Every structure is written in C-alpha cells, then in structure tokens.
Amino acid sequence: MKKKVLLAMMLVMGFCTMQAQENQGAENWEQMRTERVKKQAERKAGELDLKGDAKDNFIIIYTQYQGEMFACAKKTGMFDRRNERREAPEKKELTDAEAKEKVDEYFKNQEKQITLMKARLDVQKKYYAEFAKTLTPQQLAKVFAEPQFQMGGRGRQGQGRPGGFGGQRMRMGEGPQN
C-alpha cells in the first residue's frame, strides 16, 4: 500500500514539475521574442537615422506594431498550421472522398490566410497613421514598403547561387552581364 501511495505522489510531483517547466518555457519564449522585436526596432530606427526623442518614440510604436502583427498571426492560428506542415505527407492514391476532403481543407486554409492578411493590413494602416505623425514619406516607405523578414526567416533572398533564383550566373572574373 505504501508503495502505491509513494508512486502516486511521485507521479503528481513529476506532473507538477513538467507543468512548471512548460510554463517557464513559454515565458522565456515570449521574453526572447520581445527582445528580438526591440532589437529589430532599434536597427530600423538606425536605418531611418532617427535620433533622441524621435528614436525613442519610434521604438515604442514599432514594438507595439510588431506585437499587434504577432497577435494577428497567433489569433488566426498561423502557428498551429506551421506544425502541421512539418509532417511529411503520405504518397498514396486518394479515394474520391479523401480527395474532396483535401480540397476542402485547402480552401479552408486559403480562407484563414486571407483573414490573416486582412487583419495584418488593418494593423498596418493603423500604424501607418501613427508613424506618419513623425516620419517622412521616405522613412514610411522603408518601414512599410520594403520587404520585412519577420519570424527570423530570410525569405528566398541570399539563397543559392549569385543572382538568386533564376538570375544569371557569373563566372570568375566576369562582371554583371547587361
């Protein structure tokens, strides 16, 4: 009997420890994301050549802006779908019902992406008005019109051979071809 009670207590303690570690991991991840966004805001302020109060104000607003953009993605379940994509699809012949289900799922995912894009656009318009109070049109273009590589990705730039995808290849000793 004592062994069963002891075993039950060990299981409960183990479960509590796992929960505490899980919560701590989420807090650490959130703190790291916040720090990364702050550094990104500081880099962007440097690119825009902002100084003093303008720089401090920009960093605050930019951090809020990125927080809302992240919240949009989180609210629409973008991160949930990200884990699903990692699973390798099985290569097999689909039945008509499975094929129909797969197409329906595709359309649902497209609708979710459109919802996310609309939410992000609304946030961008809101913050464009905020940034426009202190930034020039050229600076606004650098914040909104230039590609932003969020979530730590670099997109397709910088991958592969010189010129990126589909670009002309240069041989040693040659300059760009016109």
N, C-alpha and C positions, 0 to 999 in steps of 0.2 A: 504494500500500500504506500509506504514511504517513497518507494522508487517512482511510482506513478505520480505522486504529488510533486516530487522533485523534478521529474521530467516535464510535467505541465508548467511548472514555474520557469524552467529553463526555456521552454518554448515561448512563453509570454514575454520573458525578458529579451529573448532574441528578436521577437517580432517588434517590440518597442524600440530596440536599437536600430533595426532596419528602417523603421518609420522615421526616426530622428535623423539618420543619415540621408534618407531620401529628401526630407525637408531641407536639410542643410545643403544638399547638392543643388536644389532649386534656388535657394537663396544665393549661393555662390555664383551660379549661372547668371542670375539677374544682376548681381553686382558686377560681374565681368562685362555683361552687355552694356550696362550703364557707363562703365569706364571706357569701353570701346567707343561708344557714341560721343562721349565728352572729348576724347582724343580726336575723333573724326571732326567734331565741331571746331576744335582748335586748329586743326590742319586747314579746314575750309576757311576759317577766319584769316589765317595767314595767306592763303591763296588770294583772298579778296583784299588783302593789305589793310585790314581793319586794325585800329589802334584804340587804346583807352576804353572809354565807356561804350563806344560803338562795338568794340570787340566783345566786351563782357555781355552786352545786351544780345548780340548775335548768338553767342554760345548758349545763353539761356533759352532763347527762342528756338534755335536749331535743335537743341536737346529735347525740348518739348515736341517739336515737329517730328523728330525721329521716333519718339516714344509713341505718338499717335499713329504713325505709319506702322510701327510694330504691332500696336494694339489692333489695328485693322486686320493685319495678317493673322494674328492669333485668334481674333473673333470669328473669322471666316473659316478657321480650321486648316489653314495652309500648312502648319507644321504637322498636323495629323496625316495629311496626304503625303508629306515628304517621306515618312517612314514606310508607307505602303509602296512607294516607288522602288525602294531598295530591294524588295523581294523579286527574285528572278521569275519571270512568267514561265509557265509550263508551255512547252511546244507540243500541242496535241490538236487533233481535229475537233472543232467545236460542233456541238449539236445546234440545231436552229434556235432552240430556247436559250442556250448559253451565248450564242452569237448576239441574239436580241438583247439579252441582259448586259452584255459587254458594251453594245452600242448605247443603250440607255444610261449606263454608268459613265460613258464618255460624255454624253450630253449633260449629265448632272455635274460632272467636273468642269465642263466649259461654263455652265451657269455660275458655279462657285467662283471661277476665275473672273468672270465678268463682274460679279458682285464685289469681289476684292478690288478690281481695277476701279470701279465706280467709287468705292469708299476711299481708296487712296487718292483719286482725283479730287474728291471733295476736301480731303485734308490738305492737299497741295494748294488748292485755290484759297483755302482759309489762311494758310501760312504765307502764301504769296502776298496777300494783302498786309499781313503783319510785317514781312520783310521789306515790302515796298515803302514803308514809312521811313526806313533808314538807309536802304541800299539803292545804288544807281541801277538803271536798266541793264548795264553790262554786268554788274555784280549779280543781279537777279538771274540773268541768263546762265551764269556759272553755277548758281545754286540749283536751278530747275531744268535747264535745257541740256546741260552736259550729262553724259551717262553717269549714273550713280551705281556703284558696285556695293550693294548692301549685302548683309548676311555673310560677309567675308569672302564672297566669290569675286573672281576677276572677269567673269563673263568669258567670251571667246578671244578677247584680245590677249596678245602675248603668248598664245599657244602655237605650237608647231613651228613651221619654217618661217623665214623672213617674209613679211608681207601678209602674214595671217592666212586665213582660208581663201583659196582662190587667187591669191596675189601672185605676181610674177616672181620667180626665183632669181636671185642674183648669184653670179659666180664670183669666186675670189678675184679681186682686183677690178671688178666692174662697178660702176655707179648705177644709179637708178636708170631704167630704160624709159624713154619718152616716146 
